[in-house]
C-alpha cells in the first residue's frame, strides 16, 4: 500500500531512464553548439560527458505536472552542466 503523499517515478508520465534515452541527441546538439564558442583545448567528449550528467539530473528532478516540457527543462540543466565543467 502506497502512502498518499509519496510520489514514485513509476507514477509519473515517463520513467527517468526513458527521458534520458529519448533525449540523447539533445545533449549532442547542445555540445556542438557550445563547442564552436569555446577554446580548442576543451574536448568535445568532455562536454558530452558533462551534458549527460546534466540530462540525468534533469530526468530525476523533472515534474511533468508543473507544465514545462521536458526538453525545455533539460536544455537548461544540460547547458549549465557543460558550462560548470568548463569553469572548473
Phi and psi in degrees as GROMACS dihedral restraints (atoms count N, CA, C in turn):
[ dihedral_restraints ]
;  ai    aj    ak    al  type     phi  dphi    fc
    3     4     5     6     1   -89.1    20    10
    4     5     6     7     1   147.5    20    10
    6     7     8     9     1   -74.7    20    10
    7     8     9    10     1   141.5    20    10
    9    10    11    12     1   -66.4    20    10
   10    11    12    13     1   -25.4    20    10
   12    13    14    15     1   -90.2    20    10
   13    14    15    16     1    -7.6    20    10
   15    16    17    18     1   -99.6    20    10
   16    17    18    19     1   128.0    20    10
   18    19    20    21     1  -109.6    20    10
   19    20    21    22     1   120.7    20    10
   21    22    23    24     1   -93.6    20    10
   22    23    24    25     1   154.8    20    10
   24    25    26    27     1   -58.4    20    10
   25    26    27    28     1   -35.8    20    10
   27    28    29    30     1   -64.5    20    10
   28    29    30    31     1   -16.6    20    10
   30    31    32    33     1   -89.0    20    10
   31    32    33    34     1   -11.1    20    10
   33    34    35    36     1   -76.9    20    10
   34    35    36    37     1   172.0    20    10
   36    37    38    39     1   -69.3    20    10
   37    38    39    40     1   -25.5    20    10
   39    40    41    42     1  -149.1    20    10
   40    41    42    43     1   140.1    20    10
   42    43    44    45     1   -68.5    20    10
   43    44    45    46     1   148.0    20    10
   45    46    47    48     1   -57.5    20    10
   46    47    48    49     1   -38.2    20    10
   48    49    50    51     1   -62.4    20    10
   49    50    51    52     1   -39.9    20    10
   51    52    53    54     1   -67.8    20    10
   52    53    54    55     1   -36.5    20    10
   54    55    56    57     1   -63.4    20    10
   55    56    57    58     1   -41.2    20    10
   57    58    59    60     1   -63.8    20    10
   58    59    60    61     1   -49.9    20    10
   60    61    62    63     1   -62.8    20    10
   61    62    63    64     1   -36.9    20    10
   63    64    65    66     1   -74.5    20    10
   64    65    66    67     1   -14.7    20    10
   66    67    68    69     1  -121.0    20    10
   67    68    69    70     1    21.8    20    10
   69    70    71    72     1   -61.6    20    10
   70    71    72    73     1   -38.0    20    10
   72    73    74    75     1   -66.9    20    10
   73    74    75    76     1   -27.3    20    10
   75    76    77    78     1   -62.0    20    10
   76    77    78    79     1   -41.0    20    10
   78    79    80    81     1   -62.2    20    10
   79    80    81    82     1   -45.1    20    10
   81    82    83    84     1   -63.7    20    10
   82    83    84    85     1   -43.1    20    10
   84    85    86    87     1   -62.2    20    10
   85    86    87    88     1   -43.6    20    10
   87    88    89    90     1   -66.6    20    10
   88    89    90    91     1   -40.2    20    10
   90    91    92    93     1   -63.7    20    10
   91    92    93    94     1   -42.8    20    10
   93    94    95    96     1   -63.2    20    10
   94    95    96    97     1   -42.6    20    10
   96    97    98    99     1   -64.0    20    10
   97    98    99   100     1   -40.4    20    10
   99   100   101   102     1   -76.9    20    10
  100   101   102   103     1   -34.9    20    10
  102   103   104   105     1   -58.7    20    10
  103   104   105   106     1   -38.9    20    10
  105   106   107   108     1   -69.3    20    10
  106   107   108   109     1   -14.7    20    10
  108   109   110   111     1  -101.4    20    10
  109   110   111   112     1     3.9    20    10
  111   112   113   114     1  -113.0    20    10
  112   113   114   115     1   161.2    20    10
  114   115   116   117     1   -61.9    20    10
  115   116   117   118     1   154.7    20    10
  117   118   119   120     1   -62.2    20    10
  118   119   120   121     1   -23.0    20    10
  120   121   122   123     1   -76.1    20    10
  121   122   123   124     1   -10.4    20    10
  123   124   125   126     1   -78.9    20    10
  124   125   126   127     1   119.6    20    10
  126   127   128   129     1   -79.4    20    10
  127   128   129   130     1   138.1    20    10
  129   130   131   132     1   -61.4    20    10
  130   131   132   133     1   -42.3    20    10
  132   133   134   135     1   -62.3    20    10
  133   134   135   136     1   -34.8    20    10
  135   136   137   138     1   -67.4    20    10
  136   137   138   139     1   -38.1    20    10
  138   139   140   141     1   -63.5    20    10
  139   140   141   142     1   -42.6    20    10
  141   142   143   144     1   -60.2    20    10
  142   143   144   145     1   -44.2    20    10
  144   145   146   147     1   -62.6    20    10
  145   146   147   148     1   -45.9    20    10
  147   148   149   150     1   -62.9    20    10
  148   149   150   151     1   -39.3    20    10
  150   151   152   153     1   -65.5    20    10
  151   152   153   154     1   -37.3    20    10
  153   154   155   156     1   -63.8    20    10
  154   155   156   157     1   -39.8    20    10
  156   157   158   159     1   -63.1    20    10
  157   158   159   160     1   -39.1    20    10
  159   160   161   162     1   -65.0    20    10
  160   161   162   163     1   -39.3    20    10
  162   163   164   165     1   -65.6    20    10
  163   164   165   166     1   -42.5    20    10
  165   166   167   168     1   -63.7    20    10
  166   167   168   169     1   -43.8    20    10
  168   169   170   171     1   -61.2    20    10
  169   170   171   172     1   -42.7    20    10
  171   172   173   174     1   -63.1    20    10
  172   173   174   175     1   -40.4    20    10
  174   175   176   177     1   -65.8    20    10
  175   176   177   178     1   -31.2    20    10
  177   178   179   180     1   -78.5    20    10
  178   179   180   181     1   -27.9    20    10
  180   181   182   183     1  -102.3    20    10
  181   182   183   184     1     1.6    20    10
  183   184   185   186     1   -77.6    20    10
  184   185   186   187     1   135.7    20    10
  186   187   188   189     1  -127.8    20    10
  187   188   189   190     1   105.3    20    10
  189   190   191   192     1   -61.1    20    10
  190   191   192   193     1   -30.1    20    10
  192   193   194   195     1   -67.5    20    10
  193   194   195   196     1   -11.1    20    10
  195   196   197   198     1   -80.1    20    10
  196   197   198   199     1   -10.2    20    10
  198   199   200   201     1    91.8    20    10
  199   200   201   202     1    -1.8    20    10
  201   202   203   204     1   -88.7    20    10
  202   203   204   205     1   132.7    20    10
  204   205   206   207     1   -63.8    20    10
  205   206   207   208     1   145.4    20    10
  207   208   209   210     1   -60.3    20    10
  208   209   210   211     1   -41.9    20    10
  210   211   212   213     1   -63.0    20    10
  211   212   213   214     1   -34.7    20    10
  213   214   215   216     1   -67.1    20    10
  214   215   216   217     1   -42.9    20    10
  216   217   218   219     1   -64.4    20    10
  217   218   219   220     1   -45.3    20    10
  219   220   221   222     1   -69.8    20    10
  220   221   222   223     1   -36.2    20    10
  222   223   224   225     1   -55.7    20    10
  223   224   225   226     1   -42.1    20    10
  225   226   227   228     1   -66.4    20    10
  226   227   228   229     1   -43.7    20    10
  228   229   230   231     1   -67.3    20    10
  229   230   231   232     1   -40.4    20    10
  231   232   233   234     1   -65.2    20    10
  232   233   234   235     1   -52.0    20    10
  234   235   236   237     1   -62.5    20    10
  235   236   237   238     1   -41.1    20    10
  237   238   239   240     1   -61.7    20    10
  238   239   240   241     1   -39.7    20    10
  240   241   242   243     1   -64.9    20    10
  241   242   243   244     1   -40.7    20    10
  243   244   245   246     1   -66.2    20    10
  244   245   246   247     1   -43.2    20    10
  246   247   248   249     1   -65.4    20    10
  247   248   249   250     1   -40.0    20    10
  249   250   251   252     1   -60.3    20    10
  250   251   252   253     1   -40.0    20    10
  252   253   254   255     1   -61.3    20    10
  253   254   255   256     1   -46.2    20    10
  255   256   257   258     1   -64.6    20    10
  256   257   258   259     1   -37.0    20    10
  258   259   260   261     1   -64.1    20    10
  259   260   261   262     1   -36.3    20    10
